Amino acid sequence: MRADAFLAMRLPFLSRTRIRQKVQMGESLLNGRRYATSARLSAGDVLTVSWRSAPRVAPCRQLDVLYQDEHLVAVDKPAGVASHPVGKRQSDTVIQFVREKFSAEVSASLAGSGDFFPRLVNRLDVFTSGVILAAKTSGALSSMHAMAARGEIEKTYVALVEGVLERDAYTIDLPLGPDRASRTRLRMAPLSGGLACLTECVVLRRLRGHTLVAVHPRTGRQHQIRAHLAAIGHPVWGDLLYKDESLFLSCQEGTGPGGALRPLPVPRHCLHAEVSAFTHPATGAPVVVRSPLPRDFLAILASVEEASFLR
């Protein structure tokens, strides 16, 4: 096993990036010497990790488990929780919750050279809520990734978008790539020569100034739904990155006490991964995992409906 992979298993509260940094800075040693992250371990090797101060490992928040068996687990991710450690969000992530939940199984597998180590099948943006799948073994992960590549994992999202969609159904077929006009490295935009992207959208309910839609992404590109809906003039409600990038940047650059991100002017963007349906990679049985619309999404929807009624 690679040394960095071993450390990731033993220190699930650290991101892979942070582990690489510790190795490169000499804060982790192999048999008392500096080493490359790609170094392979042998029986009897000793890895040490040093800390400038004792690591503070706060327990992850408890998340609802929607489905699990010996191969897979599905978690209901709230808005505001990262899928995995990234940037300033290095703790309290979905993958850390899953690995903490199954820490005994991970330790037993590691001690016996087993294959139990949960990894994410899909990821959701920080302020998108809903179903996240994780595979407990490398075999299950490979099977699920292969199904996803073939488009065999059916996903349904619910989104509240700005403006009233005129037609009942839309097919958005626009290749996406990095937005060259954006000041961030995050935003995607329609781009000639970009990656092929196909999104289907069906109107669920029309409100004054807003529309509730069901969205079916037929490909899985970064920010696909958010970028496609913005491209047709109907960005997701609360999506600062695709509606007002300046406001998004001001929230990212300004920090609060202790380096925390500045509070956003809206609590979340209204995009929710409601359903994930697939054929089980081991049993062949159909599996449908469903996450009901969360309270914060329903509260925003109710406020929009009330405003529409009052007008």
N, C-alpha and C positions, 0 to 999 in steps of 0.2 A: 504494500500500500504506500501511496505517496505520503510524505510527511505532512503536507498541508491538508490533505484529506483526513488524515488521522486526527489532526488538531481540530478540524471542523467538527468531527464527531464528538470529541471529548470536551470541546468548548463551544457548545451550540449558541451561547449568548454573544459570540463574536462573529462578525461577517467575514467572508472569505477575503475581502480587501484588507480588513484589519489584521487578519492572520498573516497575510503576505507582508504587510508592513512590519510586523513584529519580527518575522524571519529576516527580512532585508536589513532591518536596523540592528540585528544581533540581539534582539530581546528574546529570541528563542534559539537554543543551541541543541545540536545533535551530538551526543557523546562528548559534550564540552566544547564543541567547535561550531563555527558558523557553517551554514549549509544553504543549498538552493531549495526553493519550494518544491522542485520536482524530484528531490532526493527520495529514494526508495528505502523503506525501513526493513530491517531484518530482526529476527528474534533476538532479544537481549539488548537492543538499542535503547538508549535513554534520551528522551526529549525533555528539555526544561523550558519553562516560560517564565520570564521575570516581569514584574510590574513596578511602575513608578509609585503607584499607590494601590492599595488592595482593590481589586475589581468589585464594583457594586452591582450585583446581579439581582435586580428586582424580579419577583415572580411575574410571569406573564398574566395578563387578565384572562379570565375564563371565557372561552368562546363556546358557542353551541355547536355540537357535533350533529350533523344532519344524517350521516350514513357512515358505517364502517364495517369492515370484515377483515379477514386476515391479510388481504392484499391492498385495500384502499381505505381511505378515510376522507370524508367531505366535511368541511367546516363552513359555518355561516360567518363571513367576515363583515364587521361593521364598517361604516364609513369612518375615515380618520386613522385606521390601522393599516400599516404597511404589510404587504405580502411577505417581504423578506427584508433584512437589514439593508438600508441604502441611505446615503447622504447623512443627514442629521438624525434620521430615524434608525438607530442602531439597536433598539431594544423593543420589547413588547410587540413583536411581529407574529404573523400567522405561523410561519415555519418554526419559530422558536416555541410557540405554544404547543404545536404538534409534537415536536421533539421532546419537550418537557413532559407532556402527557404520557409519552411512551418511553420515558427515560430508562425504566427498568429493562424493557425489551431491547433497547439500543445497547445498553451496557452488557447484557447477556450475549447479544449477537456479537459484539466486539470481542468479548472474552473467548468466544467459541469460534471465531472466524466465520460468523454467519453473514447473512445478507439483509438484515433488518436495519434500515436507516431511511426514515421518511424524507421524501423530496417532493416539491410541488410539481403537479402536472400542468397547472395553469396559474396565472397571476392576475390580480386586479389592481388597478390604479388605487392610490391611497384613499381617495374620496369616492370610489365606487364600492358598493356593498354587494354581498351575495355569495354564491357558491364558489368555493375554492376546493379543488381536488388535490389530494396528495397520495402518492404511491409509497407503500411501506417497504418495497423491495425493488432492486434494480430491474428485475424481470417485469414486474408490473409497470414500472415507469417506462421502460422501452416499449411495451405493448400500448400503453396509453398515448405516448408520443407518436407512435406509428398511426394509431387511429386518428389522432388530431390532424396529422399531416395529410391523411386521406379524407378529411372532412367528415369523419364518422362519429364525432362527438357533437350532438345537436345542442346548441345553446340558445336560450331565449333571454333577452334583457328587456327590462321595462325602463323607459326614459320619459321624463317630462321635458319637452322642448319649448323654446320660445317661438311664438308665432303660431298661426293656424295653418296646418297642412291642408291643401285643397283636395288632393286625391286621397283615396282610401288606402292605397298601397304604393310603395316606391321601391324601385331597385336601383341602388347606387353603385355604379361600376366605375370607380375612379382609382387609378394607381396612386399610391401614396409614397412620399419620401420626405426627408427632412425639409422643413420650411426654410428656405434660404433667406427670407426676409425677417425671420424671427431672431430675437436677441437671446433666446434660450436654445439649448440643444435638445429640447424635449418635443417641441411642437412639430406636428406632421401636417402636410398639405398635399393637394393634388399635384402630381409631378409627372411630366412626360418622361418615360423611362423608369418610373418608380415601380415598386412592387405591386403586383396585381391584387386588387382588393374588391370584394363584393359584399354588399350589405343589403338585406331586405328589411323593409320597414312597413308595419301595418298600423293604421290608426285605431286606437282603442276608445278614445274619448276626446272630443273637441271642447275646449274652454275658451273664454274670451281672452285672446292674446297668448294662449298656450295650447299644446296638444300632448296628450298622453299616448305613447306609442309602444308597440312591441317590436323589438329589433332582433333580427336573426343574422349574425355575422357568419358568412360562408367561408371566410378566410380569417386568419388570426394575426393581424398586424398590430404594431404599437399604436394605441389610441385610435384604432380603426373607427369605432362607432362615433366617438367624439369628433374626429376629424371629418368624417363623412357627413354627419348631421350639420356641422358648421359649414361645410362646403356647399350645401343646398340652402343655406340661409336660415337654418333652424338649430342653433347651438343648444346643447343641453343646459337646462336651467342651473345657474350657479357655477358653470364651468368658466372660471376666470381665464384660464390659459387660452381658450379658443374664442373668448368674447372680448376680454380686456387684458391683454398681456402685460400692460404697464402696471395694472393693479396686482396681477399675479406676481410680477417681479418685486414689487414693493413689499409684498407679504413674505416672500422668500428671503429677501436681502435683509430686512429689518428683523431683529430677534428680540425676544423678551428676556425676562430674568433667567439666568442660568443657561443662556444660549438657546432657549426654546423658540420655536417658530412663532412669529407674530400671529395672533388670532386672525382668522379670515373674516371678511365682512359677511360671508354666508357660511352656514354650518357644513355644507357639503354640496356636491353637484348631484343632481337627481338622475343617477344611472345605477341600476340594480340588476345583478346577474341572478335572474329568478330561477331558471331551470337548466340543468345539465343532464342530458340523456345519452346513454351509450350502451353497447353490449359489453358485459363483463369480460375482461381479458382472460380470466381463468375458467369461469363456468359457462360462458356463452349466454347467460341469462340477461334479459333487458333490465337496465337500471335507470331509474328516473330520480334525480335528486332535486328537491324543490326548496327554495328559500322564500318565505312570504315577505311582502314589502315591509321594511322595518318602520318603526314608529316615527323616526325623524323624517323619512320620505313621506309617510302618510300625513304628517303634520304640515309639511310644505304643500302637499297636494290639497289638503283641506283649506289652507289659507288662500291658495289660488282660486279654488272653487268658491270660497266665500266672497272674495273680491269680485269674481265674475258675477255672482248673484247680486251683490250690492249695486253693481253698475246697471 
